[in-house]
């Protein structure tokens, strides 16, 4: 998705998408980033829903 107005930071991107930073994990160009990280043209940003809880160790 391309945005009309380019956010300067991950936090601005999340605010524009109305997403709470604690509810998602953000990757920029394949690396985990925090909400204060700056974005530049050409960055590939993935926003993934955080899944609380974990898995049952007996499943492994």
C-alpha positions, 0 to 999 in steps of 0.5 A: 500500500502506498500512502498519500502523505509519507510518514517520517517515523514508524510511529507516525505510520501506525498513528495514520493507520490507527494502530496501537504500537503495542498491538503490532510488530513492525519490520522494515526491510526484513528487520524488526524496528521500533516506533521511533525509527525513521522511514525513507522512500523505498523502505518495505514495511510489514505490520504484523498483528502481535499474538499474545500467549505463546504455544504449549511446549508439549506441541513441539 
